[in-house]
Amino acid sequence: MKSKRKEAVKSIVLVILVLLSLALSYLIITYQPDYEIFTKRATQKAVDSNKNDLLNFLIPDSVVKNYEGSREEPIVQNSITKVASVDAVKNKKVLKDLLSILSDGESVESRVRNRNIEDITTNNVEKILINYQVTLDTALVKPIFFSEENSNISLEFDTIVLLKDRPNMIYLYKKDDKNYLQITLKEEIYEKINSKFNERKQSYAKYSLNNRFIYLKEADEDNIIDEYSAEEVNLNKLAKDIFEKKDNLRISNEDEVTDGYGILRSINNRLVYTNPSNEGGREVGATVAINNTMNFLELGYIGDTNYQLTTALEGIIIFQEAYKDSIVFSKDGHADIISEDNSGGIYKLTSPKKLTKTYLSSREAELYSVEKTEYVINYLYDKVNLKEIDDIVLGYDKIYNKDRNSFSYIPAWYVKYNDRYVSFKKLKEMVENGERLWIGVRWRHCLFTYSLLWMRCY
């Protein structure tokens, strides 16, 4: 009896060993070496290594102060409604400075609270709100907010709030979620942020639009056109930064570099990185795509230009150049970084070939060349489906002057319609010509410019 039981145990062990052997053989056969450069390797720079580089790409949309006892008008559905006048900062350099001050704080504890953030952030308390246009993951901003090396908290957020009556606390949360991240700092931070904020605050009108808020200046100001010299990116230097196989780089006609896997090309006004081996993977979530893109950009794209993350969809991430109080657009590709990502990794990333360098001069824009805020708001309310609008900005068109090798920043209104920015002038032209505004076109299958002067889908 004992012998039979012993033989049965041997048989079971043998079957398990055979199954494990088959599984291991399958893994060996199907394994493909990871040639992609966007995971963090010991031999490459990681986002954790330099929080200042990270700040170049994580500039928020606005910082707004809410005073104790402040009141707002009720929100009217399906309309653009001014609900309050507020103090706010939208200057991108100041926003970066505020975020830098915040990152200097030393955290001693981080915890996720399964409560509604409104329990502690009602309009009856003084608070400072830092607003992002897109949803981020706390894992991405670990170098900025977390001092604890073992902090692996991952929580989505689009807003950071500081409370006057809790001066050593930072709260990160996503609107309408029922939890938030609470970070306790070693020293008080509120007054430092508040002091910097008060130095540069301006009066803004707070509008409600599709369950979110946008901030436009209360008074129309003189519109100024600024001119800067331009500088071309060194293709070979960038290639040495971003490619892992640095000893195997091959240069073709000074406009293409490859390490045998990825390819970096100069095409018209853009630098285009592609990795054909990564095409065909399944789509990844927006926050995963953001993290992958940030890891890549930190390898070699950090410079003097600041960017704001304006679009994050499944597999598509777009950064717009940040300038003064707004963001920049260019029909020729001089002002944005577009990343396409999937489960295989980033397979395409395009960026400007020429960058802004040195300030040259300024001049006033032509009279009436830029519409008044009230006119833009009223026109959109009367003529356009407001449910498709997410944002309205007085941004800048970035125009390249070949003869002077310079860029001009020209004020212009843009509307974020159906997840992408459209020039207000072009949108108005389409409406008045009876053209159907495009709806539901998948980003990945379209080539387009932000001014919608041309668009090709397949």
C-alpha positions as a LaTeX table, in Angstrom:
\begin{tabular}{lrrr}
\hline
Residue & $x$ (\AA) & $y$ (\AA) & $z$ (\AA) \\
\hline
Met1 & 0.00 & 0.00 & 0.00 \\
Lys2 & 2.78 & 2.38 & 0.96 \\
Ser3 & 4.67 & 1.48 & $-2.23$ \\
Lys4 & 1.64 & 2.31 & $-4.42$ \\
Arg5 & 1.22 & 5.67 & $-2.72$ \\
Lys6 & 4.91 & 6.43 & $-3.27$ \\
Glu7 & 4.61 & 5.57 & $-6.99$ \\
Ala8 & 1.53 & 7.82 & $-7.31$ \\
Val9 & 3.42 & 10.79 & $-5.79$ \\
Lys10 & 6.32 & 10.18 & $-8.20$ \\
Ser11 & 3.90 & 10.15 & $-11.14$ \\
Ile12 & 2.31 & 13.45 & $-10.07$ \\
Val13 & 5.72 & 15.09 & $-9.65$ \\
Leu14 & 6.79 & 13.81 & $-13.06$ \\
Val15 & 3.67 & 15.22 & $-14.73$ \\
Ile16 & 4.29 & 18.62 & $-13.08$ \\
Leu17 & 7.91 & 18.62 & $-14.26$ \\
Val18 & 6.85 & 17.80 & $-17.82$ \\
Leu19 & 4.29 & 20.63 & $-17.82$ \\
Leu20 & 6.86 & 23.10 & $-16.49$ \\
Ser21 & 9.32 & 21.99 & $-19.16$ \\
Leu22 & 6.74 & 22.53 & $-21.89$ \\
Ala23 & 5.87 & 26.00 & $-20.53$ \\
Leu24 & 9.54 & 26.98 & $-20.37$ \\
Ser25 & 10.11 & 25.75 & $-23.92$ \\
Tyr26 & 7.16 & 27.84 & $-25.13$ \\
Leu27 & 8.50 & 30.97 & $-23.44$ \\
Ile28 & 11.96 & 30.46 & $-24.96$ \\
Ile29 & 10.54 & 29.94 & $-28.45$ \\
Thr30 & 8.18 & 32.93 & $-28.35$ \\
Tyr31 & 10.53 & 35.34 & $-26.54$ \\
Gln32 & 11.54 & 38.44 & $-28.49$ \\
Pro33 & 14.41 & 40.62 & $-27.24$ \\
Asp34 & 13.29 & 44.06 & $-26.10$ \\
Tyr35 & 15.08 & 46.42 & $-28.45$ \\
Glu36 & 12.84 & 49.37 & $-27.56$ \\
Ile37 & 14.53 & 52.22 & $-25.73$ \\
Phe38 & 11.63 & 53.53 & $-23.73$ \\
Thr39 & 11.84 & 51.40 & $-20.61$ \\
Lys40 & 14.09 & 52.59 & $-17.82$ \\
Arg41 & 17.49 & 50.94 & $-18.06$ \\
Ala42 & 20.46 & 51.34 & $-15.77$ \\
Thr43 & 22.54 & 52.68 & $-18.67$ \\
Gln44 & 20.01 & 55.36 & $-19.61$ \\
Lys45 & 18.68 & 58.45 & $-17.92$ \\
Ala46 & 15.37 & 57.85 & $-16.16$ \\
Val47 & 12.65 & 60.31 & $-15.26$ \\
Asp48 & 13.58 & 59.80 & $-11.60$ \\
Ser49 & 17.04 & 61.22 & $-12.25$ \\
Asn50 & 16.17 & 64.84 & $-12.84$ \\
Lys51 & 12.96 & 66.45 & $-11.68$ \\
Asn52 & 13.89 & 69.74 & $-13.36$ \\
Asp53 & 13.80 & 68.03 & $-16.76$ \\
Leu54 & 10.42 & 66.57 & $-15.89$ \\
Leu55 & 9.06 & 70.02 & $-15.12$ \\
Asn56 & 9.69 & 71.11 & $-18.75$ \\
Phe57 & 6.90 & 68.79 & $-19.87$ \\
Leu58 & 4.51 & 68.95 & $-16.91$ \\
Ile59 & 3.56 & 72.62 & $-16.85$ \\
Pro60 & $-0.08$ & 72.90 & $-15.68$ \\
Asp61 & $-2.81$ & 74.78 & $-17.48$ \\
Ser62 & $-3.51$ & 77.24 & $-14.66$ \\
Val63 & $-3.19$ & 78.00 & $-10.96$ \\
Val64 & $-6.31$ & 79.52 & $-9.39$ \\
Lys65 & $-6.96$ & 80.89 & $-5.90$ \\
Asn66 & $-10.28$ & 80.43 & $-4.11$ \\
Tyr67 & $-10.86$ & 82.81 & $-1.20$ \\
Glu68 & $-12.76$ & 81.90 & 1.94 \\
Gly69 & $-16.49$ & 82.47 & 1.52 \\
Ser70 & $-16.32$ & 83.12 & $-2.24$ \\
Arg71 & $-19.51$ & 82.59 & $-4.21$ \\
Glu72 & $-20.19$ & 81.47 & $-7.77$ \\
Glu73 & $-23.13$ & 81.75 & $-10.12$ \\
Pro74 & $-25.03$ & 78.54 & $-10.85$ \\
Ile75 & $-23.90$ & 76.50 & $-13.84$ \\
Val76 & $-26.22$ & 76.53 & $-16.85$ \\
Gln77 & $-26.17$ & 73.29 & $-18.82$ \\
Asn78 & $-25.31$ & 73.34 & $-22.55$ \\
Ser79 & $-23.92$ & 76.86 & $-22.40$ \\
Ile80 & $-20.75$ & 78.81 & $-21.76$ \\
Thr81 & $-21.48$ & 80.53 & $-18.47$ \\
Lys82 & $-19.35$ & 82.98 & $-16.51$ \\
Val83 & $-19.65$ & 81.82 & $-12.93$ \\
Ala84 & $-17.09$ & 84.03 & $-11.17$ \\
Ser85 & $-14.17$ & 86.43 & $-11.38$ \\
Val86 & $-11.03$ & 84.87 & $-9.89$ \\
Asp87 & $-7.34$ & 85.52 & $-9.31$ \\
Ala88 & $-5.25$ & 83.18 & $-11.40$ \\
Val89 & $-1.84$ & 82.63 & $-13.00$ \\
Lys90 & $-1.46$ & 81.21 & $-16.51$ \\
Asn91 & 2.02 & 82.49 & $-17.38$ \\
Lys92 & 3.89 & 79.30 & $-18.21$ \\
Lys93 & 7.24 & 80.30 & $-16.72$ \\
Val94 & 5.56 & 81.29 & $-13.45$ \\
Leu95 & 3.58 & 78.04 & $-13.43$ \\
Lys96 & 6.83 & 76.12 & $-13.83$ \\
Asp97 & 8.35 & 78.11 & $-10.95$ \\
Leu98 & 5.35 & 77.34 & $-8.72$ \\
Leu99 & 5.62 & 73.64 & $-9.52$ \\
Ser100 & 9.35 & 73.79 & $-8.78$ \\
Ile101 & 8.69 & 75.34 & $-5.35$ \\
Leu102 & 6.18 & 72.60 & $-4.68$ \\
Ser103 & 8.70 & 69.94 & $-5.67$ \\
Asp104 & 11.24 & 71.28 & $-3.15$ \\
Gly105 & 9.04 & 70.11 & $-0.30$ \\
Glu106 & 10.13 & 66.97 & 1.53 \\
Ser107 & 7.30 & 64.47 & 1.94 \\
Val108 & 7.12 & 62.34 & 5.06 \\
Glu109 & 3.94 & 60.39 & 4.35 \\
Ser110 & 1.68 & 59.60 & 1.40 \\
Arg111 & $-1.64$ & 57.85 & 1.58 \\
Val112 & $-4.75$ & 57.32 & $-0.54$ \\
Arg113 & $-7.97$ & 58.37 & 1.16 \\
Asn114 & $-11.21$ & 56.72 & 0.01 \\
Arg115 & $-13.24$ & 59.87 & 0.47 \\
Asn116 & $-14.64$ & 62.63 & $-1.69$ \\
Ile117 & $-12.17$ & 65.53 & $-1.94$ \\
Glu118 & $-15.07$ & 67.98 & $-1.61$ \\
Asp119 & $-15.34$ & 67.01 & 2.05 \\
Ile120 & $-12.29$ & 69.20 & 2.72 \\
Thr121 & $-12.18$ & 71.60 & $-0.27$ \\
Thr122 & $-15.50$ & 73.45 & $-0.27$ \\
Asn123 & $-15.73$ & 77.07 & $-1.39$ \\
Asn124 & $-15.80$ & 78.08 & 2.26 \\
Val125 & $-12.04$ & 77.61 & 2.66 \\
Glu126 & $-9.07$ & 79.39 & 1.13 \\
Lys127 & $-7.28$ & 77.14 & $-1.31$ \\
Ile128 & $-4.98$ & 77.16 & $-4.33$ \\
Leu129 & $-5.83$ & 74.86 & $-7.23$ \\
Ile130 & $-3.29$ & 73.66 & $-9.80$ \\
Asn131 & $-5.20$ & 72.47 & $-12.88$ \\
Tyr132 & $-4.10$ & 70.11 & $-15.64$ \\
Gln133 & $-5.90$ & 69.62 & $-18.94$ \\
Val134 & $-5.32$ & 65.88 & $-19.01$ \\
Thr135 & $-5.26$ & 63.08 & $-16.47$ \\
Leu136 & $-1.83$ & 62.11 & $-15.12$ \\
Asp137 & $-0.63$ & 59.24 & $-12.94$ \\
Thr138 & 1.07 & 59.91 & $-9.61$ \\
Ala139 & 3.73 & 57.34 & $-10.57$ \\
Leu140 & 4.89 & 59.78 & $-13.26$ \\
Val141 & 5.38 & 62.68 & $-10.84$ \\
Lys142 & 7.13 & 60.65 & $-8.14$ \\
Pro143 & 10.41 & 62.65 & $-8.50$ \\
Ile144 & 8.45 & 65.87 & $-7.90$ \\
Phe145 & 6.22 & 65.02 & $-4.97$ \\
Phe146 & 7.59 & 61.97 & $-3.19$ \\
Ser147 & 10.67 & 61.85 & $-1.00$ \\
Glu148 & 10.07 & 58.28 & 0.15 \\
Glu149 & 12.07 & 55.94 & $-2.06$ \\
Asn150 & 9.64 & 53.10 & $-1.42$ \\
Ser151 & 6.57 & 55.09 & $-2.49$ \\
Asn152 & 4.86 & 53.14 & $-5.29$ \\
Ile153 & 1.46 & 54.81 & $-5.12$ \\
Ser154 & $-0.36$ & 54.96 & $-8.45$ \\
Leu155 & $-3.46$ & 57.13 & $-8.66$ \\
Glu156 & $-4.85$ & 59.21 & $-11.51$ \\
Phe157 & $-5.21$ & 62.95 & $-11.00$ \\
Asp158 & $-5.89$ & 66.17 & $-12.90$ \\
Thr159 & $-5.89$ & 68.64 & $-10.00$ \\
Ile160 & $-3.55$ & 69.52 & $-7.13$ \\
Val161 & $-4.94$ & 71.51 & $-4.24$ \\
Leu162 & $-3.30$ & 73.25 & $-1.27$ \\
Leu163 & $-5.33$ & 74.42 & 1.72 \\
Lys164 & $-4.50$ & 77.44 & 3.88 \\
Asp165 & $-5.68$ & 75.70 & 7.04 \\
Arg166 & $-3.55$ & 72.60 & 6.26 \\
Pro167 & $-0.34$ & 74.33 & 5.16 \\
Asn168 & 1.89 & 71.24 & 5.09 \\
Met169 & $-0.46$ & 69.09 & 2.99 \\
Ile170 & $-0.79$ & 68.51 & $-0.75$ \\
Tyr171 & $-3.80$ & 66.77 & $-2.28$ \\
Leu172 & $-3.92$ & 65.18 & $-5.73$ \\
Tyr173 & $-7.22$ & 64.03 & $-7.18$ \\
Lys174 & $-9.21$ & 63.46 & $-10.35$ \\
Lys175 & $-12.46$ & 65.34 & $-10.69$ \\
Asp176 & $-15.52$ & 63.20 & $-9.91$ \\
Asp177 & $-13.43$ & 60.37 & $-8.42$ \\
Lys178 & $-14.23$ & 59.23 & $-4.91$ \\
Asn179 & $-10.67$ & 59.09 & $-3.61$ \\
Tyr180 & $-7.58$ & 61.30 & $-3.44$ \\
Leu181 & $-3.90$ & 61.18 & $-2.58$ \\
Gln182 & $-2.82$ & 63.03 & 0.54 \\
Ile183 & 0.85 & 63.99 & 0.87 \\
Thr184 & 2.19 & 65.27 & 4.17 \\
Leu185 & 5.27 & 67.49 & 3.99 \\
Lys186 & 7.95 & 67.99 & 6.60 \\
Glu187 & 7.54 & 71.79 & 6.42 \\
Glu188 & 4.69 & 74.14 & 5.53 \\
Ile189 & 4.36 & 74.91 & 1.81 \\
Tyr190 & 1.16 & 76.93 & 1.43 \\
Glu191 & 2.60 & 80.36 & 2.20 \\
Lys192 & 5.54 & 79.87 & $-0.17$ \\
Ile193 & 3.19 & 79.09 & $-3.05$ \\
Asn194 & 0.76 & 81.82 & $-2.01$ \\
Ser195 & 3.51 & 84.47 & $-1.89$ \\
Lys196 & 4.76 & 83.64 & $-5.42$ \\
Phe197 & 1.18 & 83.46 & $-6.67$ \\
Asn198 & 0.32 & 86.92 & $-5.30$ \\
Glu199 & 3.31 & 88.45 & $-7.12$ \\
Arg200 & 2.01 & 87.39 & $-10.57$ \\
Lys201 & $-1.75$ & 86.88 & $-10.22$ \\
Gln202 & $-4.17$ & 88.47 & $-12.71$ \\
Ser203 & $-7.94$ & 88.77 & $-12.91$ \\
Tyr204 & $-9.63$ & 86.03 & $-14.95$ \\
Ala205 & $-13.21$ & 85.18 & $-15.81$ \\
Lys206 & $-14.12$ & 81.63 & $-14.80$ \\
Tyr207 & $-16.45$ & 79.97 & $-17.32$ \\
Ser208 & $-18.27$ & 76.66 & $-16.98$ \\
Leu209 & $-18.19$ & 74.50 & $-20.09$ \\
Asn210 & $-19.24$ & 70.84 & $-20.27$ \\
Asn211 & $-18.66$ & 70.05 & $-16.58$ \\
Arg212 & $-15.26$ & 71.70 & $-16.54$ \\
Phe213 & $-13.92$ & 75.23 & $-16.12$ \\
Ile214 & $-11.89$ & 77.45 & $-18.41$ \\
Tyr215 & $-10.21$ & 80.73 & $-17.50$ \\
Leu216 & $-10.03$ & 83.74 & $-19.81$ \\
Lys217 & $-8.68$ & 87.19 & $-18.95$ \\
Glu218 & $-11.30$ & 89.63 & $-17.74$ \\
Ala219 & $-10.04$ & 92.51 & $-19.89$ \\
Asp220 & $-8.91$ & 92.38 & $-23.51$ \\
Glu221 & $-5.28$ & 93.50 & $-23.72$ \\
Asp222 & $-3.06$ & 94.85 & $-26.48$ \\
Asn223 & $-1.96$ & 91.99 & $-28.70$ \\
Ile224 & 1.79 & 91.83 & $-29.29$ \\
Ile225 & 3.71 & 89.90 & $-31.96$ \\
Asp226 & 7.12 & 88.70 & $-30.72$ \\
Glu227 & 10.00 & 87.62 & $-32.95$ \\
Tyr228 & 12.83 & 85.22 & $-32.05$ \\
Ser229 & 15.76 & 83.77 & $-33.94$ \\
Ala230 & 15.56 & 80.08 & $-34.88$ \\
Glu231 & 18.05 & 77.28 & $-34.35$ \\
Glu232 & 18.07 & 73.86 & $-35.99$ \\
Val233 & 18.27 & 70.71 & $-33.87$ \\
Asn234 & 21.46 & 68.68 & $-34.37$ \\
Leu235 & 20.18 & 65.39 & $-35.75$ \\
Asn236 & 23.32 & 63.40 & $-34.95$ \\
Lys237 & 23.51 & 64.66 & $-31.37$ \\
Leu238 & 19.85 & 63.80 & $-30.77$ \\
Ala239 & 20.38 & 60.33 & $-32.24$ \\
Lys240 & 23.30 & 59.67 & $-29.88$ \\
Asp241 & 21.06 & 60.63 & $-26.95$ \\
Ile242 & 18.02 & 58.55 & $-27.81$ \\
Phe243 & 19.45 & 55.39 & $-29.39$ \\
Glu244 & 20.66 & 52.60 & $-27.12$ \\
Lys245 & 23.06 & 51.03 & $-29.64$ \\
Lys246 & 25.27 & 54.12 & $-29.80$ \\
Asp247 & 28.26 & 52.30 & $-31.30$ \\
Asn248 & 26.21 & 51.02 & $-34.22$ \\
Leu249 & 24.76 & 54.28 & $-35.56$ \\
Arg250 & 24.60 & 54.64 & $-39.33$ \\
Ile251 & 24.13 & 58.05 & $-40.99$ \\
Ser252 & 22.56 & 58.39 & $-44.46$ \\
Asn253 & 22.76 & 61.67 & $-46.42$ \\
Glu254 & 22.80 & 63.71 & $-43.19$ \\
Asp255 & 19.01 & 63.37 & $-42.86$ \\
Glu256 & 18.65 & 59.85 & $-41.45$ \\
Val257 & 20.25 & 57.97 & $-38.57$ \\
Thr258 & 19.56 & 54.39 & $-37.45$ \\
Asp259 & 20.95 & 51.92 & $-34.96$ \\
Gly260 & 19.50 & 48.98 & $-36.88$ \\
Tyr261 & 16.18 & 49.02 & $-35.03$ \\
Gly262 & 14.88 & 52.57 & $-34.69$ \\
Ile263 & 15.18 & 55.28 & $-37.35$ \\
Leu264 & 15.47 & 59.05 & $-36.85$ \\
Arg265 & 14.73 & 61.09 & $-39.98$ \\
Ser266 & 14.61 & 64.75 & $-40.91$ \\
Ile267 & 11.42 & 65.25 & $-42.96$ \\
Asn268 & 10.53 & 68.81 & $-44.00$ \\
Asn269 & 10.10 & 70.78 & $-40.75$ \\
Arg270 & 9.96 & 67.72 & $-38.48$ \\
Leu271 & 12.22 & 65.16 & $-36.89$ \\
Val272 & 10.51 & 61.79 & $-37.09$ \\
Tyr273 & 11.51 & 58.81 & $-34.95$ \\
Thr274 & 10.05 & 55.44 & $-35.94$ \\
Asn275 & 10.50 & 51.92 & $-34.62$ \\
Pro276 & 8.85 & 49.53 & $-37.10$ \\
Ser277 & 9.21 & 46.55 & $-34.75$ \\
Asn278 & 6.70 & 48.17 & $-32.39$ \\
Glu279 & 3.89 & 48.63 & $-34.88$ \\
Gly280 & 0.84 & 46.41 & $-34.62$ \\
Gly281 & 0.60 & 46.21 & $-30.84$ \\
Arg282 & $-2.65$ & 46.69 & $-28.96$ \\
Glu283 & $-3.69$ & 50.14 & $-27.76$ \\
Val284 & $-2.64$ & 51.25 & $-24.30$ \\
Gly285 & $-4.38$ & 53.60 & $-21.91$ \\
Ala286 & $-3.65$ & 57.31 & $-21.98$ \\
Thr287 & $-1.73$ & 57.40 & $-18.69$ \\
Val288 & 0.51 & 54.50 & $-19.80$ \\
Ala289 & 1.20 & 56.29 & $-23.08$ \\
Ile290 & 2.07 & 59.49 & $-21.17$ \\
Asn291 & 4.55 & 57.65 & $-18.95$ \\
Asn292 & 6.21 & 55.96 & $-21.94$ \\
Thr293 & 6.46 & 59.24 & $-23.83$ \\
Met294 & 7.92 & 61.09 & $-20.87$ \\
Asn295 & 10.59 & 58.42 & $-20.42$ \\
Phe296 & 11.56 & 58.82 & $-24.05$ \\
Leu297 & 11.55 & 62.62 & $-24.16$ \\
Glu298 & 13.82 & 62.75 & $-21.12$ \\
Leu299 & 16.49 & 60.85 & $-23.07$ \\
Gly300 & 17.33 & 63.72 & $-25.38$ \\
Tyr301 & 14.54 & 66.19 & $-26.05$ \\
Ile302 & 14.99 & 68.36 & $-22.96$ \\
Gly303 & 15.98 & 71.92 & $-23.87$ \\
Asp304 & 15.01 & 75.51 & $-23.22$ \\
Thr305 & 11.53 & 75.05 & $-24.69$ \\
Asn306 & 8.68 & 74.36 & $-22.26$ \\
Tyr307 & 5.72 & 72.22 & $-23.24$ \\
Gln308 & 2.21 & 71.66 & $-21.96$ \\
Leu309 & 0.50 & 68.30 & $-22.26$ \\
Thr310 & $-2.77$ & 69.11 & $-24.03$ \\
Thr311 & $-4.03$ & 65.82 & $-25.44$ \\
Ala312 & $-3.90$ & 62.29 & $-24.05$ \\
Leu313 & $-5.89$ & 59.60 & $-25.79$ \\
Glu314 & $-5.34$ & 55.88 & $-26.21$ \\
Gly315 & $-2.02$ & 55.69 & $-28.04$ \\
Ile316 & $-1.78$ & 59.41 & $-28.91$ \\
Ile317 & 0.01 & 61.99 & $-26.76$ \\
Ile318 & 0.45 & 65.64 & $-27.81$ \\
Phe319 & 2.54 & 68.34 & $-26.18$ \\
Gln320 & 2.12 & 71.96 & $-27.30$ \\
Glu321 & 4.87 & 74.51 & $-26.90$ \\
Ala322 & 4.07 & 76.78 & $-23.92$ \\
Tyr323 & 4.58 & 80.53 & $-24.35$ \\
Lys324 & 3.66 & 83.44 & $-22.08$ \\
Asp325 & 0.10 & 82.81 & $-20.82$ \\
Ser326 & $-0.90$ & 80.22 & $-23.38$ \\
Ile327 & 0.08 & 77.53 & $-25.86$ \\
Val328 & 1.46 & 77.67 & $-29.40$ \\
Phe329 & 0.28 & 76.20 & $-32.70$ \\
Ser330 & 1.91 & 75.80 & $-36.09$ \\
Lys331 & 0.44 & 74.45 & $-39.32$ \\
Asp332 & 4.03 & 73.64 & $-40.37$ \\
Gly333 & 4.85 & 71.53 & $-37.32$ \\
His334 & 7.08 & 73.97 & $-35.43$ \\
Ala335 & 5.22 & 73.87 & $-32.10$ \\
Asp336 & 4.18 & 70.37 & $-31.05$ \\
Ile337 & 5.49 & 66.94 & $-30.13$ \\
Ile338 & 3.26 & 64.01 & $-31.11$ \\
Ser339 & 3.85 & 60.52 & $-29.77$ \\
Glu340 & 2.15 & 57.32 & $-30.99$ \\
Asp341 & 2.35 & 54.39 & $-28.61$ \\
Asn342 & 1.02 & 50.87 & $-28.10$ \\
Ser343 & 1.77 & 47.75 & $-26.07$ \\
Gly344 & 5.00 & 47.25 & $-28.03$ \\
Gly345 & 6.25 & 50.69 & $-27.11$ \\
Ile346 & 6.52 & 54.03 & $-28.88$ \\
Tyr347 & 6.61 & 53.39 & $-32.61$ \\
Lys348 & 6.49 & 56.97 & $-33.88$ \\
Leu349 & 7.36 & 60.36 & $-32.42$ \\
Thr350 & 7.52 & 63.64 & $-34.33$ \\
Ser351 & 9.03 & 66.86 & $-33.03$ \\
Pro352 & 10.09 & 70.29 & $-34.38$ \\
Lys353 & 13.25 & 70.46 & $-36.47$ \\
Lys354 & 13.82 & 74.12 & $-35.57$ \\
Leu355 & 13.57 & 75.62 & $-32.09$ \\
Thr356 & 13.16 & 79.14 & $-30.75$ \\
Lys357 & 16.45 & 80.70 & $-29.70$ \\
Thr358 & 17.01 & 84.44 & $-28.99$ \\
Tyr359 & 14.52 & 87.30 & $-28.59$ \\
Leu360 & 14.73 & 89.85 & $-31.42$ \\
Ser361 & 11.85 & 92.33 & $-31.30$ \\
Ser362 & 8.15 & 93.02 & $-30.64$ \\
Arg363 & 5.41 & 94.95 & $-32.40$ \\
Glu364 & 1.68 & 95.46 & $-31.98$ \\
Ala365 & $-0.67$ & 93.25 & $-33.97$ \\
Glu366 & $-2.91$ & 94.94 & $-36.53$ \\
Leu367 & $-6.06$ & 96.50 & $-35.13$ \\
Tyr368 & $-9.01$ & 94.06 & $-35.10$ \\
Ser369 & $-6.80$ & 91.16 & $-36.25$ \\
Val370 & $-7.60$ & 89.37 & $-32.97$ \\
Glu371 & $-11.24$ & 88.94 & $-31.97$ \\
Lys372 & $-12.55$ & 90.18 & $-28.63$ \\
Thr373 & $-13.20$ & 87.53 & $-25.97$ \\
Glu374 & $-16.91$ & 88.33 & $-25.77$ \\
Tyr375 & $-17.29$ & 87.92 & $-29.53$ \\
Val376 & $-15.63$ & 84.48 & $-29.53$ \\
Ile377 & $-17.77$ & 83.24 & $-26.63$ \\
Asn378 & $-21.03$ & 84.49 & $-28.17$ \\
Tyr379 & $-20.22$ & 83.11 & $-31.63$ \\
Leu380 & $-19.48$ & 79.64 & $-30.29$ \\
Tyr381 & $-22.64$ & 79.70 & $-28.19$ \\
Asp382 & $-24.79$ & 80.61 & $-31.20$ \\
Lys383 & $-23.16$ & 78.60 & $-33.99$ \\
Val384 & $-21.33$ & 75.55 & $-32.66$ \\
Asn385 & $-22.29$ & 72.38 & $-30.77$ \\
Leu386 & $-20.94$ & 73.20 & $-27.31$ \\
Lys387 & $-20.89$ & 69.52 & $-26.30$ \\
Glu388 & $-17.90$ & 69.03 & $-28.62$ \\
Ile389 & $-15.89$ & 71.92 & $-27.11$ \\
Asp390 & $-13.40$ & 71.25 & $-24.29$ \\
Asp391 & $-11.29$ & 74.41 & $-24.26$ \\
Ile392 & $-10.99$ & 77.95 & $-25.62$ \\
Val393 & $-7.61$ & 79.70 & $-25.62$ \\
Leu394 & $-6.05$ & 82.88 & $-26.92$ \\
Gly395 & $-2.90$ & 81.17 & $-28.09$ \\
Tyr396 & $-0.21$ & 81.91 & $-30.67$ \\
Asp397 & 0.42 & 81.00 & $-34.28$ \\
Lys398 & 4.13 & 80.28 & $-34.73$ \\
Ile399 & 5.25 & 81.40 & $-38.19$ \\
Tyr400 & 8.72 & 80.77 & $-39.64$ \\
Asn401 & 10.41 & 83.50 & $-41.70$ \\
Lys402 & 12.96 & 81.81 & $-43.96$ \\
Asp403 & 14.71 & 85.03 & $-45.04$ \\
Arg404 & 15.34 & 86.09 & $-41.43$ \\
Asn405 & 15.61 & 82.55 & $-40.01$ \\
Ser406 & 13.22 & 83.62 & $-37.28$ \\
Phe407 & 9.89 & 82.73 & $-35.65$ \\
Ser408 & 7.01 & 85.15 & $-35.07$ \\
Tyr409 & 4.48 & 84.48 & $-32.30$ \\
Ile410 & 1.15 & 85.92 & $-33.46$ \\
Pro411 & $-1.88$ & 85.96 & $-31.08$ \\
Ala412 & $-4.81$ & 83.85 & $-32.35$ \\
Trp413 & $-7.87$ & 82.16 & $-30.86$ \\
Tyr414 & $-8.09$ & 78.35 & $-30.82$ \\
Val415 & $-10.94$ & 76.04 & $-29.85$ \\
Lys416 & $-10.48$ & 72.46 & $-28.70$ \\
Tyr417 & $-13.21$ & 70.80 & $-30.73$ \\
Asn418 & $-13.74$ & 67.03 & $-30.56$ \\
Asp419 & $-10.39$ & 66.45 & $-28.80$ \\
Arg420 & $-8.20$ & 68.60 & $-31.07$ \\
Tyr421 & $-7.44$ & 72.31 & $-31.37$ \\
Val422 & $-8.87$ & 74.22 & $-34.30$ \\
Ser423 & $-8.15$ & 77.83 & $-35.20$ \\
Phe424 & $-11.24$ & 79.92 & $-34.47$ \\
Lys425 & $-10.93$ & 81.68 & $-37.83$ \\
Lys426 & $-10.93$ & 78.36 & $-39.68$ \\
Leu427 & $-13.81$ & 76.97 & $-37.62$ \\
Lys428 & $-15.83$ & 80.13 & $-38.30$ \\
Glu429 & $-15.04$ & 79.89 & $-42.01$ \\
Met430 & $-16.26$ & 76.30 & $-42.12$ \\
Val431 & $-19.48$ & 77.15 & $-40.27$ \\
Glu432 & $-20.27$ & 80.11 & $-42.51$ \\
Asn433 & $-19.55$ & 78.10 & $-45.67$ \\
Gly434 & $-21.96$ & 75.42 & $-44.50$ \\
Glu435 & $-19.21$ & 72.81 & $-44.18$ \\
Arg436 & $-19.77$ & 69.91 & $-41.83$ \\
Leu437 & $-17.40$ & 69.97 & $-38.86$ \\
Trp438 & $-15.56$ & 66.66 & $-38.77$ \\
Ile439 & $-16.65$ & 64.34 & $-36.00$ \\
Gly440 & $-15.53$ & 60.95 & $-34.80$ \\
Val441 & $-12.40$ & 60.58 & $-36.95$ \\
Arg442 & $-9.81$ & 58.39 & $-35.28$ \\
Trp443 & $-6.55$ & 60.22 & $-34.57$ \\
Arg444 & $-4.29$ & 57.36 & $-35.52$ \\
His445 & $-5.63$ & 57.19 & $-39.04$ \\
Cys446 & $-5.38$ & 60.90 & $-39.80$ \\
Leu447 & $-2.65$ & 63.26 & $-40.87$ \\
Phe448 & $-3.59$ & 66.85 & $-40.15$ \\
Thr449 & $-2.49$ & 70.30 & $-39.14$ \\
Tyr450 & $-4.02$ & 72.17 & $-36.25$ \\
Ser451 & $-5.29$ & 74.99 & $-38.44$ \\
Leu452 & $-7.23$ & 72.36 & $-40.43$ \\
Leu453 & $-5.86$ & 73.72 & $-43.68$ \\
Trp454 & $-5.56$ & 70.15 & $-44.76$ \\
Met455 & $-6.44$ & 66.75 & $-43.40$ \\
Arg456 & $-6.04$ & 63.25 & $-44.81$ \\
Cys457 & $-7.50$ & 60.13 & $-43.26$ \\
Tyr458 & $-7.19$ & 56.49 & $-44.22$ \\
\hline
\end{tabular}
